[in-house]
Amino acid sequence: MSCEDVIDIEVPTGQIRLVIEASLDWEKGTTGNNQTIKLSTSTPYYQTQDIPSVTGASVKVTNADTNQEFIFTDQNNGTYTISNFVPILGNTYNLEVIYNEEIYVATETLLTVPEINNVTQSLEGGFDDELLEVNVYFDDPVDQDNFYLFSFYEQGDLFANLEDLSDEFLNGNEIHNFFEKDEDEDNNQAPFQAGDVVDIQLFAISERYYNFTRLLIEQYYGGGDPFSSTAAELRGNCINQTNDENYAYGYFRVTEFVKTSYTFQ
Amino acid sequence: MKHLILGFCLIVSSLLLAQEKYSIRGTIKDFTNGETLLGATVFLKGTTNGAVTNEYGFYSITAAKGNYTVLISYIGYESISREIQLNADQTLNIELKESATNLNEVVIVADEPEQISIKKPQMSVSKLNAGTIKQMPAVLGEVDVIKSIQMLPGVTNNGEGSSGFNVRGGAVDQNLVLLDEAIIYNTSHFFGFFSVFNADAIKDIKLYKGDIPAKFGGRVSSVLDVRQKDGNNKAFNVNGGIGLISSRLAVEGPIVKDKGSFLIAGRTSYAHLFMKGIEDIKDDKISFYDLNLKTNYEINKNNRVYLSGYFGRDIFNLSKIIENNYGNATANLRWNHIFNDKLFSNLSLIYSKYDYQIILDFIELDWVADIKNYNIKYDFKYYLSDKLKLEFGASGISYKLNPGEVSPTSQTSPINYLKLDQKRAFEGGLYVSAEHQITNKLTAQYGLRYSSFSRLGGQSISNYSNNQPVVYNSELDIYERGEVTSETFFDKRESIQHYDNFEPRLGLSYQLNEVSSIKASLTRSTQYLHLLSNTSSVTPLDVWTTSGKYIKPQRSTQYAIGYYKNFKDNTYALELETYYKAIDNRIDYIDGSDLIGNNTIETEILNGEARAYGLEVLLRKNKGKFTGWLAYTLSKSEQRTLGGQAGGPGINNGNWYNTPYDRTHDISLTGIYKLNDKWSFSSNLVFQTGRPVTYPNGQYNYEGFSIATFSNRNEDRLPAYHRLDISATYTPNNKPDKRWKGEWVFGIYNLYNRKNAASITFNQNDQTGLNEATRISIFGLIPSVTYNFKF
């Protein structure tokens, strides 16, 4: 009965702001020495050109527990990199970005992620009994509130699929999550079939980042449909200490993650 | 003060110094089926003395001794006059015959019949009878109460596929919806495409948009008073209709002729039967059904009992993914007792319940929630004199809310059992109200309602650090949940929080001449129950909550003034009203609030205020081959939510912002044309300013995705909503002596196939990576055909 069509509709243009994409993600079992922070600016909504990168900023991360400083090097393409970062579980890190003589700071704590117990495929589970899905199992620790971010990415796709999860209704249990693709003629999406490869990442995230990413995911996939909550500007954790009106978008997160790939049989 | 005393003396003396007076009382009914007629006029010819029948068809008139001609009239019925000699109290029961030409003619009643409506202080009320509603074009062939009131000025809703309706810029939960006095918590079937009211079971509806009589309380925007038919007490009678989506059947008849009758009406959809035949959706199910029951018995001329009930259910099942069912159930036992010629009473015992269940198979989760209440109500009407009528009464409502219970659906489910705190509360009400004819031209209706509300114990309440359930984070300029420091347990006998409110109601009518008047009113009202919804559409899964320690009662004050004129021998009527409404303690949700499964809603909300004002014009044509009305509303509805206790500037930086119900312009045109005995046509034309929404105002790249940034809350608007519906009714040769009467109704909804946006979503195309806007429109052009029958 209902119908969907893409229309041209004018939207307003708000203030252009600095975007700090500081995701220090440490894969379990690696050194985590190599890290990248990206700086860019926001654009009008229907922007079609490349994202404007920000160069000439100074980027520094400090371990608040050890006072060790990590200076990131400007690659002059919007990325700032380091090759000797030291991640320590449970430690708190401070980010400092200086750009256009304004100082942006943020704080985040590195939490531990459980191992993935098992990855399987099935037909019966998931949304549709006739479509293949990949299942991921892991144990949620019982003694605390835990928050997770999943990324499922089928090799060859343009985008990964993000999902947030809290253990609110699941505390202390073996948690099962799945990813299934539906047929979609509009965008040539096909269900999973034998030979498809899916990259799976599971991040342990802080409650505050969970609150941020939950809304980000809801707004990204919902896009203002009638059953999502009223859209509102997302505020990350980066504070402009010089001029709080000129706040930045993005987030400073420090996570541990596990990663695996699955090939459908 | 001096004037007040003087005025009081005048009132008292006018009552005491009266001549020898007697009363005449009775019940006005329909001749063919014995249904009581509410709103019929009984008049003493040549005087200004008269009365309008109440909800039970009862009237009483007091007049000086003498000979009178009593004129009894009701729109659509032949008037009757009787000569009486009033030298003792007497009873005059009258049965009116429907006008011969009325079988298909439509009758639109604004308020009460002419002479009275001009004169009565009651304003801001719209009355539609089932006959009118049935003549209006309807979507999918199902006539609909909620859709038809949206054709009146000041009434809108959030578009196709959203539940409920909005009155004068108010929220859906600010409407008190009563079906035979029982509270209906969700008025929708099929997520708002149909309403829960079966037009075959309904006698009439009254919508109070303001100037709410003192006998009603508990909501701040409006009262929708829906009355079920009593059932034919003269003969058995069946009527029904067969449509493409749903069918209905109503059976009524006498239990004891002229003494008691019953009505059973049912409706069901059968779309799911067709769905079974389609491979892709054979496991899906979407259906609804409902059942209306009513029976009454006249024990003797002073006592009558009624029992009425409603049960409805919606079932929605998307193969193995989501299973959802919801519905209302109500019951009401009433006892009408006439103490004497001047004192009428009604005692009601009422139960109502709304519940829903949602099963998510893929995560093996089962969720149930409900709200139920028991209500006892005793109402009196005292016809003190021809100048003064009193209404008074008391009510008590006991609420029990189960906001949510989560359980695993299997042994292996990872879901832990969780039951949110049950909430208990008691709402009491006491009122007295007078309708007072001060002079021949000036009539007043003044009353006072006292309401009290106790949130009862039996649960723990969280205490927060600095008594702040929500805390402003000044660094990030966002609101966050407060820190729970302790919990206080309240015993079942204890009251967690108590509120009291006095609610004055005042209406004045000044008659300029025989055909025109001006009226003014003031209504104060309090609301202790709130529907929690942070989505732009109300859904069946939204949860009701009570006022308590952290959520204060909503309080509204509404002022209205109006001008009313009948012209061309009452063929046309014009109503002009303007209003201003201010609401305290209107909650709104902090950015990113999460209401699902939340035991501590106070951590997601801020207390704010709302205001609405507007101008409404209604021009009606009441008589002739062509009837109908044009309604125009110019209005504004906004809200402001300051930080208050939580600190900070508040939502939207503390500035006023549009409510989702703000519509600058709202135009509705309804026309009904009766060509001949076989054919009649009707049409609706609707135009509304688009709904306020929040659009993106930029984007940035984060983790490989294009993330939208947003402008201020509700600063943008969807494109304007408009559509045209038409319908034609064909009545084949119905011989008057034939019992079976049938008619075909052909309809087209949205004739020019306007793609009205139910919403516009903004997404990044996952093939091109570009941002785009997608419009979702629910109904394009929809033809329908229904066959209605009666025997």
Interface residues (C-beta under 8 A of the other chain):
Chain A: M1 S2 C3 E4 D5 V6 I7 D8 I9 V11 P12 T13 G14 Q15 I16 R17 V19 E21 S23 S40 T41 S42 T43 P44 Y45 Y46 Q47 T48 I51 G125 G126 F127 D128 D129 D157 L158 F159 A160 L162 E168 F169 L170 N171 N173 E174 I175 H176 F178 N187 N188 Q189 N211 R214 L215 L216 Q219 Y220 Y221 G222 G223 G224 D225 P226 F227 S228 S229 T230 A231 A232 E233 L234 R235 G236 N237 I239 D244 Y247 Y249 G250 Y251
Chain B: N158 G161 S162 S319 K320 I321 F362 L365 V406 P414 I415 N416 L418 E475 L476 D477 I478 N534 T535 S536 S537 T539 Y589 D591 G592 S593 D594 G597 V693 T694 Y695 P696 N697 G698 Q699 Y700 N701 Y702 E703 G704 F705 I707 A708 T709 F710 S711 R713 N714 E715 D716 P719 K755 A758 S759 I760 T761 F762 N763 Q764 N765 D766 Q767 G769 L770 N771 E772 A773 T774 R775 I776 S777 I778 F779 G780 I782
